[in-house]
């Protein structure tokens, strides 16, 4: 009735009185009350034009008193004609309400397909109406942001920071200070597996951001959601079929400042064999040097390599909107460079702290080819039945070269004044192919409209990771006063690694709606079953030159000139990374949803049964070469929302969740990675967490918002990786997962959005405090001068948790002139990068600010040009240990800020310029 009266008033009102010399007002959606951006208002008498800004406001200046006719129009709304009478008295601003050409209700949390599913107003409405703690980044905001991948987009959301890859781009999401392992990722609400060769968390840099309708981050769970999220859930809602024909295309090019300055070092990947000699010829085959292509040793410089980004999406509905079709694709080919200084270190005793043993200067060159394809077909059979089929394929190809020079300090031959050093040279070439494919068929059926409905889904997902012919070459050299160089060949390793995760999932739920006390209450029951099968393969060969005394510049000028001999002809396939594994999860849940004028309550319980196991194909004497972990978890949850005033509400939640170990973590073998040994733990247990949330929400005018929340998490048996010594052979040190007692994590979140006509501000801040107490080793000298190790307990933050993180985005939008601009800064405070076995020896990453900029200019009705610039401040990634050993003070890069520098990496800026077409 209220909506009808508003509409009636807007249509019949012909005269409004406003202040002379000026006319101000706002334009709103008549159904939702939300301000409308980009509405054109024309004064008929003078043909003067105004366009509403980000808050729906408009203004005409220098008008004489009298009557004026306004023509109000917007592409998606019915045009209006209004008369206004300019008087001499102060009056409230003029409010205009517009109705959509084909109005649809946003009554449900999940928005139906339509042209507005990716808008900012839809994102805000989802946050407001969701029963869970939810933050949303709209497709419209993603499009004009400086970000090209989902990993970089997600850092703009409150409470979220990212862990970056070696090229400086975001890769994994850290939610509320909970490491990436404590979160899971879904596409359109269905979980996907990870292509990671060790763990179950999904690298978000594999997803191009231009394929998203919106990005959602859930920070609380309901019983119908899978229960293995302590930090939260990242849900990517992909583009859906619009109400009318929609075409969106973009093409851009750019460059990396680091590549422009330093050049790009590549290799010939064309000769790589996808399979190792062992796989091609059988287990009894003795590999020969001719079985290994020389392309991975053929290093070539490129002076300039442009980046290319392209995307295309087409969507439409047919047969009276019954059939919806959306097809989209994206391709990115980028070149990046990294300059890194790394210090190897060891622990002597607590008096001397850390001792630097060598310094490595590393230069990375990396080409990434990112491809994304997806399509969705949905068909509305009738008013009560709908089915949909969805497919997506993502691929990230990476070609990385690392050129490294190691200066050794531990041999006594280092003299800073003379410049003497013992050097080791290392070249590495690596191709990585990560793929994710997912397909699902879903159905929604109203068996008894308003009383009984059914939802079901079946899905197949596959994640693959392949690293063929990973080549590393090490040679020794002696450099006296840096004037005379002699290098001799050392050895080369060639390895193949590959893993595949295949998931088959089925889920269904049934909803019964009953009228209790004059209120509709939904009772939902459902279940899920998933069968995950994982295979992992690893093989390594060692090659040495036939002439081990050959000198560079005399006997050879290129590594491809050398003749190699295979030291282990049958390879090293017998290792901990060659195994099969499986995980079978059966879940059932029951929940209710109660709604009144002010309250909404969702509660219930989920039960998950897990059977996780592995089979080592080549055990090396491990005590558990075959093992299974079987357990059942009961996971209750309760979400409440109370609207205590107009535009104000408060929500609270409690849920219990789990975190399961990754397969690599529970396989008990030992394997050497790029820089250290890793060791699995067959006795590793799952972590269990109890989570509490409370949030106040203010939506003062349907576009602005203020969200203030607190959270608390208590985690039993948290899983963390730590550097630890072998209990039997104490001189061997490994990076190993373990359960560490109990941990707590609590904090505060503030999320603020405010628009001022053409300007806007988006800001969020999160304070997080976590605490965990674990055993640490301390090395002391007794009265006789002998070094001995004791175990003490030390309290520290959780791995990856920053005490302070924040985002600030300044927005400018001029719809009339077609300008969009955004300056975005993200701050991530100091956090633990690596956990050490020793007291006060953890590796920390310094706090840093990432600043990015984007701008877009519309040209005509369908075209626009845009630019994006990333990492404007060239902020380095800096890893350090607190405290300084005086023995290190004279070494390059050491002795400042009471810190021992471990690593410093620079990435420099990246620039992109492109053109976009929209229909």
Secondary structure, DSSP 4 states (H G I P E B T S, - for coil): -HHHHHHHHHHH----EEETTEEEEEEEETTT--B-SS-EEEETTTTEEEE--TTSEEEEES--SEEEEEEEEETTEEEEEEEEEEESS--PPEEEEE-BTT-----SSSPPSSTTTTSHHHHHHHHHH-SS-EEEEEHHHHHHSS-SBHHHHGGGSTTEEEEE-TTS-EEEEEETTB-GGGEEEEETTEE-----SS-SS--GGGSBGGGEEEEEEE-S--TTS-S--SSEEEEEEE----SS-EEEEEEEEEEEHHHHHH-EEEE--TT--SS-HHHHH-TT----GGGS-SGGG-EEEES---EEEEEEEEEEEETTTTEEEEEEEEEEEEEEEEEEEEEEEEEEETTTEEEEEEEEEEEEEEEEEEEEEEEEEEEEEETTEEEEEEEEEEEEEEEEEEEEEEEE-TTS--BTTTTBEEEEEEEEEEEEEEEEEEEEEEEEEEEETTTEEEEEEEEEEEEEEEEEEEEEEEEEEEEETTTEEEEEEEEEEEEEEEEEEEEEEEEEEEEEEEEETTEEEEEEEEEEEEEEEEEEEEEEEEEEESSTT-BBTTTBSSGGGS-EEESSTT----STT-EEEEEEEEEEEEEEEEE-SSEEEEEEEEEEEEEEEEEETT--S-TTSEEEEEEEEEEEEEEEEEEEETTEEEEEEEEEEEEPPPHHHHS--EEE-SSSEEE--TTPPPEEEEEEEEEEEE-SSSS-EEEEEEEEEEEES-EEEEEEE-SSSTT-EEEEEEE-SEEEEEEEEEEEEEEETTEEEEEEEEEEEEEEEEEEEEEEE-TTS-EEEEEEEEEEPPTT--SEEEEEEEEEEETTTTEEEEEEEEEE--EEEE--SBTT--EEEPPEEEEEEEEEEEETTTEEEEEEEE-TT-PPEEEEEES--GGGTTSTT-SSTTEEEEEEEE---EEEEEEEEE-
